[in-house]
Each structure stands twice: as C-alpha cells, then as structure tokens.
Amino acid sequence: MRKGQSDVKTGATNHEIDDAKVAFERALAAYEQGNFQEAIDQYTQTIALDPNHAKAYNNRAHIYAAEGDYEKAVADFSQIIKLNPNSAIAYNNRGNAYGDLGDMDKAFADFDRAIEIDPNYAIAYNNRGYAFGKLGEHERAIEDCDVAIELDPNYAKAYYNRARAYANLGEHKKAIADYTQTIKFAPNSADAYNNRGNAHADLGEHKKAIIDFDRALKLNPNDAHIYNNRGGVYDDLGDTDKALADYTKAIKLDPSFAMAYYNRGLVYYNLKDFKRAIADYTEAIKLDPNYVTAYNNRGLVYYKSGDLKNATKDAKKACELGDCNGLRYLEENNLLSD
C-alpha cells in the first residue's frame, strides 16, 4: 500500500497559454466526472500547447498508473523530473510505477533519490519499505516503516505495511498492534481489519478473528478473501455449516478463487462427502494447474474411495510439482496402479 503525491510547477511559455489553461480545466472536470479517457485527452492537449505544464504530466501519469499503464506513467513522471530535477515527489511516484512494472532496481534508485533530496519525506520511506516487502526483505521493510512512522506518527499506511512485514516474519502480536494503529488512523480500512483477523487466527484467537472479519465485511461486503478467511476460522472451530456458507459465498463473489474451492473441498472431505470434495479439488486445479496440495488431496480422496488409478495419477502429478509424499506412500504400501 503506497501513496503518490502531486508536484506542481508549471512553466508555460508559448502563445497558446490561455488555450492550455482551458484544456487543463476540461481535463480536471472530465476526471471528476469519471471520464478518464477524456481527461487523458485534455491533459495531452494541455501538454501540446504548453510542454512545460508539470501538473498536466503529473495528473496524466496518475491516471495511467491507476489504469495499469505503468510505462506511460514512468514516461510522464520522467518528464516532470526533466522539468524539475529536484522533485522528490516525482522520483517517489516514478519509483512506484517502476515497482509496479517489476523493475525493482530502478524503483529503489528512485526512492533513494527522493530520500536524498528530502530526508524527511515519510512517504518515500514507506514506499521503499513496501518495495522491500515485495522482495521478501521484511526486516528492511520494517526499518523503513520505522523511519516513516517516526517522521509521521499518524501515518496509517506505514503502520499497515510494517504490520504486514511483522506478520510475514511470524511476529503476529506486533502485527496486531500495528494493524490496531492503522485502524486508529484509518477506521474504514477493511484490509486492516481483515489482516488483523488473520493475525488473531494465527495465534488461535478465533473469536477475536471472527469479530475482525465481521467488521471487515461490514466495510467491504463483496470481498471474497474475507469470506474465505472467516470460513477458515469457522472450520477450525468445527462449525462446518458456517465454514461451507462462507466458502460458497467467496466462490459466488469470485468464481476464479481457487483457494476457496480447495478449502471447501477440505470441509467436504472431512464430512466424507467425497464426490463434492473431488469436484471442488478438480475446480481448484482447473483454475490453478500447479496447485500441488489440491492434487495431493484429490489423490487422497480417490484413495479413500478405492480409486487407485486416479489416486496414482494425482500423486505422480503432485510429485512432478515438488511434493512426493503421496507417491511415496503409495509406493511403500504397494498401492500404485498403472
């Protein structure tokens, strides 16, 4: 979770400055109305009339980034940097775009430059921390978030990103503390409630987890992942009816959610409803052909059902994907079938 900013420095010098202002105002109006392509067109017209219009480059770049066109966003932020080489904000924003492109070396270079220009720039520290987290360097993510929070003690996103890093390191109590701070400063953050619920669940605090998932769903009732997460807690508590209801709701909201099918399959397996378990594992595999645990579990259901041919087939596939436990079991017990 990151934050971009606007760096404004307009240097219109041509004779069409009035037309540029008109085009820029039209772009702002189009954006407010949700007509993003028209906004892009008008910002492009503004830039054609006034090539030094940093605001137009900046605003167009943010639209490109929101639409996933990160290469164009990089180009526009680069133009701002050309106009103002000491713009920490433009380096930060370009760093975000490079990160979204997966070019982490350039992303880090831009965040470093932003911090070099403005050592008190909390947002750049937060975004660099987020980037470290994407690479699995969670300790370094925490270090950057520490600085961001020291610079801005009310910075909700920095608490959120630090919480994620703590959770990835298995420090769930610290994660809960930071998600709580996130909620304090951003009380409508469904993600913070959801993630805090996951941390409570990891600590075995099921009731607290369910309370957080309930709150998250009030804020975002159409989030399939929250239903899936709550379903897992209900399953841990042995409430299979509620677990099945939540997994089914998650699938309804997101029919491509392989994990929800897999989790529902687990419940059906435990209920000895092997036909439905196989159907759900099969759907999970269809959606994610490399879902090794789905192959293993479907193979187990086939084995329990006496279908050694399909059990062997799934065990071999799971082994190809890196987990040979099922195949070894069948081999050691002379259960392999051609």
C-alpha positions in Angstrom: 0.0 0.0 0.0 1.6 3.2 -1.1 0.8 6.8 -1.6 1.5 9.1 -4.5 1.6 12.9 -4.5 1.4 15.8 -6.9 4.3 18.0 -7.5 3.3 21.3 -9.2 5.5 23.6 -11.2 4.0 25.0 -14.4 6.3 26.8 -16.9 4.0 27.7 -19.8 5.8 30.0 -22.2 4.1 29.7 -25.5 1.4 32.0 -27.1 -1.3 29.4 -26.5 -1.2 29.6 -22.7 -4.9 30.5 -22.5 -5.9 27.5 -24.6 -3.7 25.3 -22.4 -5.5 26.6 -19.3 -8.9 25.8 -20.9 -7.8 22.3 -21.8 -6.4 21.7 -18.3 -9.7 22.8 -16.7 -11.6 20.5 -19.1 -9.3 17.7 -18.0 -10.0 18.3 -14.3 -13.7 18.4 -15.0 -13.6 15.1 -17.0 -11.7 13.4 -14.3 -14.2 14.5 -11.6 -17.0 13.0 -13.8 -15.1 9.7 -14.1 -14.4 10.2 -17.8 -10.7 9.2 -17.6 -10.0 8.9 -21.3 -11.4 12.4 -21.9 -9.2 13.6 -19.0 -6.1 12.0 -20.6 -7.0 13.6 -24.0 -7.4 17.0 -22.5 -4.1 16.7 -20.5 -2.4 15.6 -23.7 -3.8 18.7 -25.4 -2.6 20.8 -22.5 0.9 19.4 -22.9 0.8 20.0 -26.7 0.0 23.7 -26.0 2.4 24.0 -23.0 5.2 21.4 -23.0 6.3 22.7 -19.6 3.0 22.0 -17.8 4.1 19.8 -15.0 0.7 19.5 -13.5 -0.7 18.0 -16.7 2.1 15.5 -16.9 1.6 14.6 -13.2 -2.2 14.2 -13.4 -2.0 12.2 -16.6 0.7 9.9 -15.1 -1.6 9.1 -12.1 -4.4 8.2 -14.5 -2.1 5.9 -16.5 -0.9 4.3 -13.2 -4.4 3.7 -12.0 -5.3 2.0 -15.3 -2.2 -0.2 -15.1 -0.3 1.6 -17.9 2.9 2.0 -15.9 5.2 2.5 -18.8 3.3 5.7 -19.8 3.2 6.7 -16.2 7.0 6.3 -16.0 7.4 8.5 -19.1 5.3 11.3 -17.7 7.0 11.2 -14.3 10.3 11.3 -16.1 9.2 14.4 -17.9 8.4 16.1 -14.6 11.9 15.2 -13.4 13.3 16.7 -16.5 11.4 19.9 -15.8 12.4 19.8 -12.1 15.4 17.6 -11.3 15.0 18.1 -7.6 11.4 16.9 -7.3 11.5 14.3 -4.6 7.8 13.7 -5.2 8.3 12.9 -8.9 11.1 10.4 -8.1 8.9 8.8 -5.5 6.0 8.5 -7.9 8.2 7.1 -10.7 9.6 4.6 -8.2 6.1 3.4 -7.5 5.5 2.9 -11.3 8.8 1.1 -11.7 7.8 -1.2 -8.8 4.5 -2.0 -10.5 6.5 -2.9 -13.6 8.6 -5.2 -11.6 11.8 -3.2 -12.2 12.9 -3.1 -8.6 16.4 -1.8 -9.2 15.0 1.4 -10.8 12.3 1.6 -8.2 14.9 1.6 -5.4 17.1 4.0 -7.2 14.1 6.5 -7.4 13.1 6.0 -3.8 16.7 6.5 -2.7 16.9 9.7 -4.8 13.7 11.0 -3.3 15.0 10.5 0.2 18.4 12.0 -0.7 16.6 15.1 -1.9 14.2 15.2 1.1 15.4 13.2 4.1 12.2 14.0 5.9 10.0 12.5 3.2 8.0 9.9 5.1 6.1 8.7 2.1 9.3 7.7 0.2 10.5 5.7 3.2 7.1 4.0 3.4 7.1 3.2 -0.3 10.6 1.9 -0.2 9.6 -0.3 2.7 6.7 -1.6 0.7 9.1 -2.5 -2.1 11.4 -4.3 0.3 8.4 -6.3 1.5 7.5 -7.3 -2.1 11.0 -8.8 -2.3 10.6 -10.7 1.0 13.1 -8.4 2.7 10.8 -7.9 5.7 13.4 -6.7 8.2 14.4 -3.9 5.8 10.8 -3.1 5.2 10.3 -2.7 9.0 13.4 -0.4 9.2 11.9 1.9 6.5 8.5 1.9 8.0 10.0 2.8 11.4 11.5 5.9 9.9 8.3 6.8 8.1 6.4 6.5 11.4 9.0 8.5 13.3 8.6 11.3 10.7 4.8 11.0 10.7 3.3 9.2 13.8 -0.2 9.3 12.3 0.8 7.6 9.0 -1.7 4.8 8.7 -0.1 3.2 5.6 3.3 2.9 7.3 1.7 1.1 10.3 -0.1 -1.2 7.8 3.0 -2.0 5.8 5.0 -2.6 9.0 2.2 -4.9 10.3 2.4 -6.9 7.1 6.1 -7.3 7.5 5.8 -8.4 11.1 3.1 -10.9 10.0 5.3 -12.4 7.3 8.0 -12.8 10.0 5.6 -14.6 12.2 5.5 -11.8 14.8 1.7 -11.8 15.0 1.4 -9.8 18.2 3.4 -7.0 16.8 1.4 -7.2 13.6 -1.8 -6.9 15.6 -0.5 -3.8 17.4 0.3 -2.1 14.1 -3.0 -3.1 12.5 -4.7 -1.6 15.5 -2.8 1.6 14.9 -3.8 1.5 11.3 -7.4 1.2 12.3 -7.0 4.1 14.7 -5.9 6.4 11.9 -7.9 4.8 9.1 -11.0 3.4 10.7 -12.6 2.4 7.4 -9.8 0.1 6.3 -11.4 -3.2 5.6 -7.9 -4.6 4.8 -6.6 -3.7 8.2 -9.5 -5.5 10.0 -9.1 -8.5 7.7 -5.4 -8.8 8.2 -5.7 -8.3 11.9 -8.3 -11.1 11.9 -5.7 -13.3 10.1 -3.1 -12.5 12.8 -5.6 -13.3 15.6 -6.4 -16.6 13.8 -2.7 -17.4 13.5 -2.5 -17.0 17.3 -5.5 -19.2 17.8 -7.6 -16.3 18.9 -10.6 -17.4 16.9 -13.3 -15.2 18.5 -11.3 -12.1 18.0 -10.6 -13.1 14.4 -14.3 -13.5 13.7 -15.1 -10.1 15.2 -12.5 -8.5 12.9 -13.7 -10.4 9.8 -17.3 -9.3 10.6 -16.1 -5.7 10.8 -14.2 -6.0 7.6 -17.3 -7.4 5.8 -19.4 -4.5 7.0 -16.9 -2.2 5.3 -16.4 -4.3 2.2 -19.2 -6.9 1.9 -18.1 -8.0 -1.6 -14.6 -9.2 -0.7 -14.3 -12.9 -1.4 -11.0 -13.2 0.5 -12.6 -12.0 3.8 -15.3 -14.7 3.5 -12.6 -17.3 2.7 -10.6 -16.2 5.8 -13.6 -16.3 8.1 -14.6 -19.6 6.7 -11.2 -21.0 7.7 -11.8 -19.9 11.3 -15.2 -21.4 11.4 -13.7 -24.6 10.1 -11.1 -24.5 12.8 -13.9 -24.1 15.4 -15.7 -27.1 13.9 -18.6 -25.1 12.6 -18.8 -26.7 9.2 -22.1 -25.2 8.2 -20.8 -21.6 8.6 -17.5 -22.6 7.0 -19.3 -24.0 4.0 -21.5 -21.0 3.8 -18.5 -18.6 3.8 -16.5 -20.6 1.2 -19.6 -20.8 -1.0 -20.1 -17.1 -0.7 -16.4 -16.4 -1.6 -16.8 -18.6 -4.7 -20.0 -16.8 -5.7 -18.2 -13.4 -5.4 -15.1 -14.7 -7.2 -15.7 -17.8 -9.3 -11.9 -17.8 -10.1 -10.9 -18.1 -6.5 -9.0 -21.5 -6.5 -8.2 -21.4 -2.8 -11.9 -21.1 -1.8 -12.7 -24.2 -3.9 -9.8 -26.0 -2.2 -10.9 -25.0 1.3 -14.5 -26.1 0.7 -13.1 -29.3 -0.7 -11.3 -29.9 2.6 -14.6 -29.4 4.5 -16.4 -31.9 2.3 -13.6 -34.4 2.7 -13.8 -34.1 6.5 -17.6 -34.7 6.1 -16.8 -37.8 4.0 -18.7 -36.2 1.1 -16.0 -37.4 -1.3 -18.0 -36.7 -4.5 -18.2 -33.0 -3.7 -14.7 -32.9 -2.4 -13.4 -34.2 -5.7 -15.5 -31.7 -7.6 -14.0 -28.8 -5.6 -10.4 -30.0 -5.8 -10.9 -30.5 -9.6 -12.2 -27.0 -9.9 -9.3 -25.6 -7.9 -6.8 -27.5 -10.2 -8.6 -26.2 -13.3 -8.2 -22.7 -12.1 -4.6 -23.3 -10.9 -2.9 -26.2 -12.8 0.1 -26.1 -10.4 -1.9 -26.3 -7.2 0.1 -29.2 -5.7 -1.8 -29.6 -2.5 -5.1 -29.8 -4.5 -3.6 -32.8 -6.5 -2.4 -34.4 -3.3 -5.7 -34.0 -1.5 -7.8 -35.1 -4.5 -5.5 -38.1 -4.8 -6.1 -38.9 -1.1 -9.9 -38.7 -1.7 -9.5 -41.1 -4.7 -7.5 -43.4 -2.5 -10.2 -43.3 0.3 -12.8 -44.0 -2.4 -10.8 -47.1 -3.6 -9.9 -45.5 -7.0 -6.2 -46.3 -7.0 -5.8 -45.5 -10.7 -6.7 -41.8 -10.2 -5.0 -41.7 -6.8 -1.8 -42.8 -8.5 -2.2 -40.3 -11.3 -2.7 -37.4 -8.9 0.2 -38.5 -6.7 2.5 -38.6 -9.7 1.4 -35.1 -10.8 1.9 -33.7 -7.3 5.4 -35.2 -7.3 6.2 -33.5 -10.6 5.2 -30.3 -8.9 7.5 -30.9 -6.0 5.6 -32.9 -3.3 6.2 -36.6 -3.5 4.8 -37.7 -0.1 1.7 -39.1 -1.6 3.5 -41.0 -4.2 6.0 -42.4 -1.7 3.1 -43.6 0.5 1.5 -45.5 -2.4 4.9 -47.0 -3.4 5.7 -48.1 0.1 2.4 -49.8 0.5 2.3 -51.4 -3.0 -0.7 -49.4 -3.9 0.4 -47.9 -7.2 -1.8 -48.5 -10.2 -0.9 -48.2 -13.9 
